[in-house]
Structure formats: structure tokens, C-alpha cells
Amino acid sequence: MKQHETDAGARPGTTTEESAQLKALKKENAEPKRANDILKAEASFFTAELDRPHTRS
């Protein structure tokens, strides 16, 4: 690996191209991860709602 191909902000031994690919994959993964976190929170909320006693009017 040539010195000019090394990305200063990346892990040692990672080329600029590899760093860019990794960054793109992280960005691609961020949206589904956020959606999954929201769904988990909603599931937790609805489970708690189902478990609590309800009164009828």
C-alpha cells in the first residue's frame, strides 16, 4: 500500500477507497437500524399498555 492511499482518519492499514466503502455501508445501515429502534420502542410501549389494567367507562 502506498502512503498516499492511506486514509489518515481510518484504521491503520485501510485505504481511502476501503474507508469510503465502510462509510457508505455505515450510512446505509443507519436508517434501518433507526427504524428498528423505533419499532422496538413501540412494541415495548404497546406491551406495557396491554399489561396494565384497563377500566371501562
Beta strands, then each sheet from edge to edge (+ up, - down):
end
